[in-house]
Amino acid sequence: MANFRRKTESRETRFYELRIEKMVQGGDGMARLPDGRICFVQGALPGELCKVLLTFSKKDFTRGKAIEIIEESPDRVKPFCPHYGKCGGCSLQHLDASRQIEYMERVERENFKRLAHTELPADFRIHFGKPWEYRNRARVVYCGDRGKGERGAFGFRGQESNDVVPFKKCPVLTPALNEFLNGAGRELCAANRDARELNIFDNGAGEVSYFYRGMPKSDFEKNAVSVVDICGKKIESDASVFFQSNLGLLPELVESVRKAVEAGIASGESSDEWLIDLFSGVGFFAALLQDKFKRVTTVEREDGCLKHAKVNLAGTANCENVSAPAEDWLANHVVDVPATLIVDPPRTGLPKEALEAIIASSVNRLIYVSCDPVTLARDYAKFAVAGFSLKQAEGFAFYPQTPHMEMMFVLSR
Ligand SMILES: C[S@@+](CC[C@H](N)C(=O)[O-])C[C@H]1O[C@@H](n2cnc3c(N)ncnc32)[C@H](O)[C@@H]1O
């Protein structure tokens, strides 16, 4: 059997000349092989004619890499970064930054139609900010002394392997982070054998905090903890836990969530009785919105977030900061008022039990913030079966030069 499979594979043509039909979720171009199978082509843009090397082949679909662009899209540009194609980040650098929003909107509309069997609202739009130097949070790997007089550099994991691709300056990181990596960060890692992988965070005011596994507690308090000013509110966090990574555009997301919260209360679909912030990190959304509510609950699984959530919500009347999985908290608490609910789960989307518990509760309206449009569409389809409909959808280009996007949905029933 193994021999037979190897034989048929070796007979398969590996190079094709393909016309790219469209861009799909993840940023690849989509084309069709002469036998009708779909081919997802890395590095190709809609409309282009490409010479494609097949890199993966299955009965129903294939993957390939554009190794020559025979007819170029007018939106193609020369990638700015010398590490494009090797480094695991920024795989959309071949697409003109000023056209990325338009392409992403098309991709998201189609993704949603395919996965949730319904259209995104006509007024769906994507907020955008700086295309470069926007990223205020990252995990980098120290490469050590590189010989030939070159000083130790930091890198990101590669596109096709776990190997580290070193860089001198990353064009999407904020200037403060690049400066840190070429100065204090390098000195730290050169002197400390424990510091191999660093989480780095720029608080937007020129202060960089960092974290590495095994960091001594005294050092943690001094160098990992940071305070960020968002929409006039000071939010405490640290470089070991989640925090949003595009501080420039974050106020627009906060503003959209705030308006959605106010509209929910004004319409009576939700109430000011109780704000529940699930997957709350350091209590981010609750800290910015707590003044409108009689009762506030934040729920977050990572223990390291709890102390910050307590600080960020200090002085809030009737407030509870819970350190637990959201699905467990929902299973053990009866939400029998039309509470205002914000969920902001990780890429994997809502755990099944959490989604079912929300449907079974008295919540009639929820604000779903997501960093993965695919799991968002999947979860939406389940909410729709339970009678929820999509009232509002907005996108946030938090990660220019990459195919990733942040979304905010308002659902109600
Ligand atoms: C996308 S982040 C959002 C955090 C926060 N809303 C913010 O904007 O800073 C998702 C958060 O969910 C947490 N998390 C992941 N799975 C969880 C679960 N099952 N229950 C509760 N929290 C979870 C992660 O630790 C992370 O802090």
PDBQT file of the ligand as one rigid body, heavy atoms in Angstrom, charges set to zero:
ROOT
HETATM    1  C1  LIG A 501      -7.761  37.349  23.450  1.00  0.00    +0.000 C 
HETATM    2  S1  LIG A 501      -7.335  37.399  25.123  1.00  0.00    +0.000 S 
HETATM    3  C2  LIG A 501      -8.379  38.695  25.700  1.00  0.00    +0.000 C 
HETATM    4  C3  LIG A 501      -8.027  39.310  27.033  1.00  0.00    +0.000 C 
HETATM    5  C4  LIG A 501      -8.694  40.631  27.355  1.00  0.00    +0.000 C 
HETATM    6  N1  LIG A 501     -10.079  40.667  27.001  1.00  0.00    +0.000 N 
HETATM    7  C5  LIG A 501      -7.953  41.808  26.746  1.00  0.00    +0.000 C 
HETATM    8  O1  LIG A 501      -8.461  42.412  25.791  1.00  0.00    +0.000 OA
HETATM    9  O2  LIG A 501      -6.853  42.117  27.209  1.00  0.00    +0.000 OA
HETATM   10  C6  LIG A 501      -8.040  35.922  25.681  1.00  0.00    +0.000 C 
HETATM   11  C7  LIG A 501      -7.861  35.660  27.154  1.00  0.00    +0.000 C 
HETATM   12  O3  LIG A 501      -8.623  34.487  27.493  1.00  0.00    +0.000 OA
HETATM   13  C8  LIG A 501      -7.878  33.722  28.423  1.00  0.00    +0.000 C 
HETATM   14  N2  LIG A 501      -8.446  32.354  28.349  1.00  0.00    +0.000 N 
HETATM   15  C9  LIG A 501      -8.166  31.376  27.439  1.00  0.00    +0.000 A 
HETATM   16  N3  LIG A 501      -8.982  30.332  27.637  1.00  0.00    +0.000 NA
HETATM   17  C10 LIG A 501      -9.792  30.655  28.680  1.00  0.00    +0.000 A 
HETATM   18  C11 LIG A 501     -10.872  29.988  29.339  1.00  0.00    +0.000 A 
HETATM   19  N4  LIG A 501     -11.272  28.773  28.953  1.00  0.00    +0.000 N 
HETATM   20  N5  LIG A 501     -11.488  30.627  30.348  1.00  0.00    +0.000 NA
HETATM   21  C12 LIG A 501     -11.102  31.864  30.750  1.00  0.00    +0.000 A 
HETATM   22  N6  LIG A 501     -10.093  32.534  30.168  1.00  0.00    +0.000 NA
HETATM   23  C13 LIG A 501      -9.449  31.941  29.143  1.00  0.00    +0.000 A 
HETATM   24  C14 LIG A 501      -6.446  33.895  28.009  1.00  0.00    +0.000 C 
HETATM   25  O4  LIG A 501      -5.578  33.624  29.092  1.00  0.00    +0.000 OA
HETATM   26  C15 LIG A 501      -6.435  35.367  27.572  1.00  0.00    +0.000 C 
HETATM   27  O5  LIG A 501      -6.101  36.213  28.640  1.00  0.00    +0.000 OA
ENDROOT
TORSDOF 0
